[in-house]
Amino acid sequence: MWVAFTLIGAAAQTARNSMQKELTTTLGTVGATHVRFLYGLPFALLFLGLISIFVGTPPSILDPAFLVWTAAGGMTQIIATGLLLAAMRMRSFVVAITYSKIEPVFVLLFAAIFLQDLPTHLAAAGVFIATSGVVAMSWPAKGAAIGAFASTAMGLGSGAGFALSAVFYRGGILDLPDGSFVVNASTTLCVALAVQSATITAYLLIADRAVLRALLASWRASAPAGFCGAFASQFWFLAFAVQSASLVRALALVEIVFAQIISRRIFRQSTSAKEYAGIGLITAGVLVILLGSR
């Protein structure tokens, strides 16, 4: 099941990322980042209600440990999303996505630290291969502008942030009482989106009300992105509920393939030979991680 959940989540997330990339031109990075949370929350609540009725199990009572895990996941995901969108504005869609896909390397590290999930020797070899691919693809050319270094840092930072959020979300799901994993995953998603929506809305009310007004006014364009975001997250959380975060995020590498298709067909962006070579190394490395984590 976790393989199907992950593939569906990756496809929906690619669609959401492309929608958010378009929204950055009118809403800016913070506004476009908030789209997935503010407009995703109503859909997540709808999903939870329908799932609870269908399964016949109400959401679990939340304890402090669960709230800490989930809030930490929500905050790191906000930062990661903002960094990813900023990288997209500076580099091509597919390259920015690929930078963030170093995430499985970080997941192995953070899972070992926070969940005591130690990698195998084969998984460690995959980490080395994937890291080599990122270095090969992202190493700026001689005399490159500062922006090239900045976009690389933002892309890699987004991968680290998404890795932390994945580990924290799995920790939150595992903290809930045994029962329906579907309800537990959906409950965690709703709490995470509620925390994220409240945090960024409060920030915009204080710092940039114009962006908040523009965000509310653009509901027709933002609602589809919110739906795709909630739909993708629903399946990511289902996968986290039944499988380790490192395996889920390793298989999520397929998103690079989806991003490549969108980058070429929709955004008409090209990819250099060096970037193709890096993508290939990252693909090989994360697949080795997948094999070594079985």
Sine and cosine of phi, psi and omega as CSV:
sin_phi,cos_phi,sin_psi,cos_psi,sin_omega,cos_omega
0.00,0.00,-0.63,0.78,-0.10,-1.00
-0.90,0.44,-0.50,0.86,0.04,-1.00
-0.91,0.41,-0.73,0.68,0.02,-1.00
-0.89,0.46,-0.69,0.73,0.02,-1.00
-0.85,0.52,-0.70,0.71,-0.06,-1.00
-0.92,0.39,-0.68,0.73,-0.02,-1.00
-0.90,0.43,-0.66,0.75,0.03,-1.00
-0.91,0.41,-0.69,0.73,0.02,-1.00
-0.88,0.47,-0.64,0.77,0.00,-1.00
-0.91,0.42,-0.67,0.74,0.01,-1.00
-0.90,0.43,-0.71,0.70,-0.01,-1.00
-0.92,0.39,-0.59,0.81,0.00,-1.00
-0.92,0.38,-0.60,0.80,0.05,-1.00
-0.88,0.47,-0.68,0.74,0.04,-1.00
-0.89,0.46,-0.68,0.73,0.02,-1.00
-0.90,0.44,-0.67,0.75,0.01,-1.00
-0.87,0.49,-0.66,0.75,0.00,-1.00
-0.91,0.41,-0.61,0.79,0.05,-1.00
-0.91,0.40,-0.68,0.73,0.01,-1.00
-0.91,0.41,-0.59,0.81,0.03,-1.00
-0.86,0.51,-0.67,0.74,0.02,-1.00
-0.91,0.41,-0.58,0.81,-0.06,-1.00
-0.96,0.28,-0.33,0.95,0.00,-1.00
-0.89,0.45,-0.42,0.91,-0.03,-1.00
-0.94,0.34,-0.48,0.88,-0.03,-1.00
-0.96,-0.28,-0.49,0.87,-0.08,-1.00
-0.95,-0.31,-0.18,0.98,-0.08,-1.00
0.97,0.23,0.07,-1.00,-0.08,-1.00
-0.91,0.41,-0.71,0.70,-0.04,-1.00
-0.92,0.40,-0.69,0.72,0.00,-1.00
-0.89,0.45,-0.70,0.71,0.01,-1.00
-0.92,0.39,-0.56,0.83,0.07,-1.00
-0.89,0.45,-0.65,0.76,-0.06,-1.00
-0.94,0.35,-0.37,0.93,-0.03,-1.00
-0.83,0.56,-0.73,0.69,-0.08,-1.00
-0.91,0.41,-0.43,0.90,-0.03,-1.00
-1.00,-0.02,-0.82,0.57,-0.07,-1.00
-0.89,0.45,-0.71,0.70,-0.02,-1.00
-1.00,0.04,-0.19,0.98,0.06,-1.00
-1.00,0.10,-0.50,0.87,-0.07,-1.00
-0.84,0.54,-0.74,0.67,0.00,-1.00
-0.86,0.51,-0.62,0.79,0.02,-1.00
-0.93,0.37,-0.62,0.78,0.02,-1.00
-0.90,0.44,-0.65,0.76,0.05,-1.00
-0.90,0.44,-0.62,0.79,0.05,-1.00
-0.90,0.44,-0.71,0.71,0.03,-1.00
-0.85,0.53,-0.71,0.70,-0.03,-1.00
-0.89,0.46,-0.68,0.73,0.01,-1.00
-0.88,0.47,-0.72,0.69,0.00,-1.00
-0.91,0.42,-0.66,0.75,-0.01,-1.00
-0.92,0.40,-0.67,0.75,0.01,-1.00
-0.89,0.46,-0.64,0.77,0.03,-1.00
-0.92,0.39,-0.70,0.72,-0.05,-1.00
-0.92,0.40,-0.70,0.71,-0.04,-1.00
-0.98,0.20,-0.46,0.89,-0.05,-1.00
0.99,0.16,0.40,0.92,-0.02,-1.00
-0.79,-0.61,0.83,-0.56,0.03,-1.00
-0.96,0.26,0.31,-0.95,0.07,-1.00
-0.86,0.51,0.52,-0.86,-0.02,-1.00
-0.95,0.31,0.40,-0.91,0.12,-0.99
-0.95,0.31,0.73,-0.68,-0.11,-0.99
-1.00,0.00,0.71,-0.71,0.04,-1.00
-0.95,-0.31,0.22,-0.98,-0.05,-1.00
-0.84,0.54,-0.64,0.77,-0.03,-1.00
-0.89,0.46,-0.67,0.74,0.04,-1.00
-0.87,0.49,-0.69,0.72,-0.03,-1.00
-0.90,0.43,-0.60,0.80,0.03,-1.00
-0.92,0.40,-0.76,0.66,0.03,-1.00
-0.83,0.55,-0.76,0.65,-0.12,-0.99
-0.95,0.33,-0.65,0.76,0.04,-1.00
-0.90,0.44,-0.64,0.77,0.04,-1.00
-0.89,0.45,-0.66,0.76,0.06,-1.00
-0.89,0.46,-0.64,0.76,0.00,-1.00
-0.91,0.41,-0.67,0.75,-0.02,-1.00
-0.92,0.38,-0.69,0.73,0.01,-1.00
-0.93,0.38,-0.51,0.86,0.03,-1.00
-0.94,0.34,-0.58,0.81,0.07,-1.00
-0.86,0.51,-0.76,0.65,-0.01,-1.00
-0.88,0.47,-0.69,0.72,-0.02,-1.00
-0.89,0.45,-0.66,0.75,0.00,-1.00
-0.90,0.43,-0.69,0.73,0.03,-1.00
-0.88,0.48,-0.67,0.74,0.03,-1.00
-0.90,0.43,-0.64,0.77,0.00,-1.00
-0.90,0.43,-0.70,0.71,-0.01,-1.00
-0.92,0.40,-0.60,0.80,0.05,-1.00
-0.90,0.44,-0.64,0.77,0.03,-1.00
-0.91,0.42,-0.59,0.80,0.02,-1.00
-0.89,0.45,-0.55,0.83,0.00,-1.00
-0.95,0.31,-0.36,0.93,-0.07,-1.00
-0.98,-0.22,-0.44,0.90,0.00,-1.00
-0.76,-0.64,0.01,-1.00,0.00,-1.00
-0.93,0.37,0.34,-0.94,-0.03,-1.00
-0.84,0.54,-0.77,0.64,-0.10,-1.00
-0.93,0.37,-0.61,0.80,-0.01,-1.00
-0.93,0.38,-0.66,0.75,0.04,-1.00
-0.87,0.48,-0.68,0.73,0.03,-1.00
-0.88,0.47,-0.66,0.75,-0.04,-1.00
-0.91,0.41,-0.65,0.76,0.09,-1.00
-0.81,0.59,-0.72,0.69,-0.05,-1.00
-0.93,0.38,-0.35,0.94,-0.05,-1.00
-0.98,0.19,0.07,1.00,0.22,-0.98
-0.95,0.33,-0.07,1.00,-0.02,-1.00
-0.73,0.69,-0.70,0.71,-0.01,-1.00
-0.84,0.55,-0.52,0.86,0.06,-1.00
-0.89,0.45,-0.72,0.69,0.02,-1.00
-0.93,0.38,-0.58,0.82,0.00,-1.00
-0.87,0.49,-0.70,0.71,0.03,-1.00
-0.84,0.54,-0.68,0.74,-0.01,-1.00
-0.92,0.40,-0.77,0.63,-0.07,-1.00
-0.94,0.35,-0.56,0.83,0.04,-1.00
-0.90,0.43,-0.60,0.80,0.05,-1.00
-0.91,0.41,-0.61,0.80,-0.04,-1.00
-0.96,0.27,-0.75,0.67,-0.15,-0.99
-1.00,-0.06,-0.51,0.86,-0.06,-1.00
-0.90,-0.43,0.06,1.00,-0.01,-1.00
0.83,0.56,0.63,0.78,0.04,-1.00
-0.97,-0.23,0.99,-0.11,-0.11,-0.99
-1.00,0.09,0.66,-0.75,0.00,-1.00
-0.97,0.23,0.40,-0.92,0.10,-0.99
-0.99,0.15,0.14,-0.99,0.03,-1.00
-0.89,0.45,-0.63,0.78,0.01,-1.00
-0.91,0.41,-0.65,0.76,0.05,-1.00
-0.90,0.44,-0.62,0.78,0.04,-1.00
-0.90,0.44,-0.61,0.80,0.07,-1.00
-0.89,0.45,-0.63,0.78,0.05,-1.00
-0.89,0.45,-0.59,0.81,0.07,-1.00
-0.86,0.51,-0.70,0.71,-0.01,-1.00
-0.90,0.44,-0.70,0.72,-0.01,-1.00
-0.89,0.45,-0.74,0.68,-0.03,-1.00
-0.90,0.44,-0.66,0.75,0.02,-1.00
-0.89,0.45,-0.63,0.77,0.05,-1.00
-0.87,0.49,-0.63,0.78,0.03,-1.00
-0.90,0.44,-0.65,0.76,0.02,-1.00
-0.91,0.42,-0.68,0.73,0.02,-1.00
-0.88,0.47,-0.70,0.72,-0.02,-1.00
-0.89,0.45,-0.64,0.77,-0.07,-1.00
-0.98,0.21,-0.58,0.81,-0.16,-0.99
-0.99,-0.12,-0.12,0.99,-0.03,-1.00
-0.90,0.43,0.91,-0.42,-0.07,-1.00
-0.90,0.44,0.52,-0.85,0.05,-1.00
-0.92,0.39,0.33,-0.94,0.00,-1.00
-0.86,0.51,0.77,-0.63,-0.01,-1.00
0.98,0.18,0.23,0.97,-0.03,-1.00
-0.91,0.42,0.47,-0.88,0.01,-1.00
-0.94,0.34,0.31,-0.95,0.03,-1.00
-0.85,0.53,-0.53,0.85,-0.02,-1.00
-0.86,0.51,-0.54,0.84,0.02,-1.00
-0.90,0.43,-0.68,0.74,0.04,-1.00
-0.92,0.39,-0.64,0.77,-0.02,-1.00
-0.90,0.43,-0.68,0.73,-0.01,-1.00
-0.91,0.41,-0.60,0.80,0.04,-1.00
-0.90,0.45,-0.72,0.69,0.00,-1.00
-0.89,0.46,-0.65,0.76,0.01,-1.00
-0.91,0.42,-0.68,0.73,-0.01,-1.00
-0.90,0.44,-0.71,0.71,0.01,-1.00
-0.93,0.37,-0.59,0.80,0.05,-1.00
-0.89,0.45,-0.60,0.80,0.04,-1.00
-0.91,0.42,-0.62,0.79,0.04,-1.00
-0.89,0.46,-0.67,0.74,0.03,-1.00
-0.90,0.43,-0.64,0.77,0.01,-1.00
-0.92,0.40,-0.68,0.73,0.04,-1.00
-0.91,0.42,-0.57,0.82,0.03,-1.00
-0.90,0.44,-0.72,0.70,0.03,-1.00
-0.87,0.49,-0.69,0.72,-0.02,-1.00
-0.90,0.45,-0.63,0.78,0.02,-1.00
-0.88,0.47,-0.70,0.71,0.00,-1.00
-0.91,0.42,-0.68,0.73,0.01,-1.00
-0.91,0.41,-0.65,0.76,0.02,-1.00
-0.90,0.45,-0.68,0.73,0.03,-1.00
-0.89,0.45,-0.63,0.77,0.06,-1.00
-0.87,0.49,-0.63,0.77,0.03,-1.00
-0.92,0.40,-0.70,0.72,0.00,-1.00
-0.88,0.47,-0.69,0.72,-0.02,-1.00
-0.92,0.38,-0.37,0.93,0.00,-1.00
-0.97,0.25,-0.37,0.93,-0.01,-1.00
-0.95,0.32,0.44,-0.90,0.00,-1.00
-0.87,0.49,0.47,-0.88,0.07,-1.00
-0.86,0.51,0.61,-0.79,-0.03,-1.00
0.20,-0.98,-0.59,-0.81,0.02,-1.00
-0.95,0.30,0.90,-0.44,0.00,-1.00
-0.91,0.40,-0.45,0.89,0.02,-1.00
-0.92,0.39,-0.70,0.71,0.02,-1.00
-0.92,0.39,-0.68,0.74,0.01,-1.00
-0.88,0.47,-0.68,0.73,0.02,-1.00
-0.90,0.43,-0.68,0.73,-0.02,-1.00
-0.93,0.38,-0.61,0.79,0.05,-1.00
-0.88,0.47,-0.71,0.71,0.00,-1.00
-0.88,0.47,-0.66,0.75,0.02,-1.00
-0.88,0.48,-0.71,0.70,-0.03,-1.00
-0.89,0.45,-0.68,0.74,0.01,-1.00
-0.91,0.42,-0.68,0.74,0.00,-1.00
-0.88,0.47,-0.72,0.69,-0.02,-1.00
-0.92,0.39,-0.57,0.82,0.04,-1.00
-0.90,0.43,-0.70,0.72,0.04,-1.00
-0.88,0.47,-0.71,0.70,-0.03,-1.00
-0.91,0.41,-0.70,0.71,-0.01,-1.00
-0.89,0.46,-0.69,0.72,-0.01,-1.00
-0.90,0.43,-0.64,0.77,-0.05,-1.00
-0.91,0.41,-0.77,0.64,-0.06,-1.00
-0.96,0.29,-0.58,0.82,0.05,-1.00
-0.88,0.47,-0.68,0.73,0.03,-1.00
-0.88,0.47,-0.65,0.76,0.02,-1.00
-0.89,0.46,-0.71,0.71,-0.02,-1.00
-0.93,0.37,-0.57,0.82,0.05,-1.00
-0.88,0.47,-0.55,0.83,-0.02,-1.00
-1.00,0.06,-0.69,0.72,-0.20,-0.98
-0.98,-0.20,-0.51,0.86,-0.11,-0.99
-0.40,-0.92,0.98,0.21,-0.02,-1.00
-0.93,0.37,-0.42,0.91,0.02,-1.00
-0.89,0.46,-0.66,0.75,0.03,-1.00
-0.91,0.41,-0.64,0.77,0.02,-1.00
-0.89,0.45,-0.67,0.75,0.04,-1.00
-0.90,0.44,-0.66,0.75,0.03,-1.00
-0.90,0.43,-0.60,0.80,0.00,-1.00
-0.91,0.42,-0.68,0.73,0.02,-1.00
-0.94,0.35,-0.57,0.82,-0.01,-1.00
-0.95,0.32,-0.42,0.91,-0.05,-1.00
-1.00,-0.10,0.57,0.82,-0.10,-1.00
-0.90,0.44,-0.50,0.87,0.00,-1.00
-0.90,0.43,-0.65,0.76,0.02,-1.00
-0.99,0.17,-0.46,0.89,-0.10,-0.99
-1.00,0.08,-0.52,0.86,-0.05,-1.00
-0.86,0.51,-0.69,0.72,0.05,-1.00
-0.87,0.49,-0.64,0.77,0.04,-1.00
-0.91,0.42,-0.62,0.78,0.05,-1.00
-0.90,0.44,-0.65,0.76,0.03,-1.00
-0.90,0.44,-0.73,0.68,0.00,-1.00
-0.89,0.46,-0.61,0.79,0.03,-1.00
-0.90,0.43,-0.72,0.69,0.01,-1.00
-0.92,0.40,-0.62,0.78,0.01,-1.00
-0.90,0.43,-0.71,0.70,0.03,-1.00
-0.89,0.46,-0.73,0.68,-0.03,-1.00
-0.89,0.45,-0.58,0.81,0.04,-1.00
-0.83,0.55,-0.69,0.72,-0.03,-1.00
-0.98,0.20,-0.53,0.85,0.12,-0.99
-0.87,0.49,-0.71,0.71,-0.06,-1.00
-0.94,0.35,-0.56,0.83,0.10,-1.00
-0.89,0.46,-0.66,0.75,0.02,-1.00
-0.91,0.41,-0.67,0.74,0.02,-1.00
-0.89,0.46,-0.48,0.88,-0.05,-1.00
-0.95,0.31,-0.40,0.92,-0.09,-1.00
-0.88,-0.48,-0.10,0.99,-0.04,-1.00
-0.56,-0.83,0.36,-0.93,-0.01,-1.00
-0.90,0.43,0.50,-0.87,-0.02,-1.00
-0.89,0.46,-0.57,0.82,-0.04,-1.00
-0.91,0.40,-0.64,0.76,0.03,-1.00
-0.93,0.38,-0.68,0.73,-0.01,-1.00
-0.89,0.46,-0.75,0.66,-0.05,-1.00
-0.96,0.30,-0.39,0.92,0.09,-1.00
-0.94,0.34,-0.72,0.69,0.03,-1.00
-0.90,0.43,-0.47,0.88,-0.01,-1.00
-0.89,0.45,-0.10,1.00,0.08,-1.00
-0.82,0.57,-0.41,0.91,0.01,-1.00
-0.84,0.55,-0.33,0.94,0.02,-1.00
-0.88,0.47,-0.47,0.88,0.04,-1.00
-0.89,0.46,-0.63,0.77,0.03,-1.00
-0.90,0.44,-0.72,0.69,0.03,-1.00
-0.87,0.49,-0.68,0.74,-0.01,-1.00
-0.90,0.43,-0.60,0.80,0.02,-1.00
-0.88,0.47,-0.67,0.75,0.01,-1.00
-0.89,0.46,-0.73,0.68,-0.01,-1.00
-0.91,0.41,-0.67,0.74,-0.02,-1.00
-0.86,0.51,-0.66,0.75,-0.06,-1.00
-0.99,0.16,-0.65,0.76,-0.13,-0.99
-1.00,0.06,-0.55,0.84,-0.07,-1.00
-0.98,-0.20,-0.78,0.63,-0.07,-1.00
-1.00,0.01,-0.13,0.99,0.03,-1.00
0.82,0.57,0.65,0.76,-0.01,-1.00
-0.98,-0.21,0.62,-0.78,0.00,-1.00
-0.99,-0.15,0.29,-0.96,0.02,-1.00
-0.80,-0.60,0.73,-0.68,-0.06,-1.00
-0.97,0.24,0.24,-0.97,0.02,-1.00
-0.89,0.46,-0.63,0.77,0.03,-1.00
-0.89,0.46,-0.64,0.77,0.01,-1.00
-0.93,0.36,-0.61,0.79,0.08,-1.00
-0.88,0.48,-0.68,0.73,0.00,-1.00
-0.89,0.46,-0.67,0.74,0.03,-1.00
-0.90,0.44,-0.67,0.74,0.03,-1.00
-0.87,0.49,-0.65,0.76,0.02,-1.00
-0.89,0.46,-0.68,0.73,0.02,-1.00
-0.91,0.41,-0.65,0.76,0.03,-1.00
-0.90,0.44,-0.67,0.74,0.02,-1.00
-0.87,0.50,-0.75,0.66,0.01,-1.00
-0.88,0.48,-0.70,0.72,-0.03,-1.00
-0.89,0.46,-0.70,0.72,-0.03,-1.00
-0.95,0.31,-0.52,0.85,0.09,-1.00
-0.91,0.41,-0.60,0.80,0.08,-1.00
-0.91,0.42,-0.64,0.77,0.08,-1.00
-0.85,0.52,-0.68,0.73,0.01,-1.00
-0.87,0.50,-0.72,0.70,0.01,-1.00
-0.92,0.40,-0.64,0.77,-0.04,-1.00
-0.97,0.26,-0.21,0.98,-0.03,-1.00
-0.98,-0.17,0.06,1.00,-0.05,-1.00
-0.94,0.33,0.00,0.00,0.00,0.00
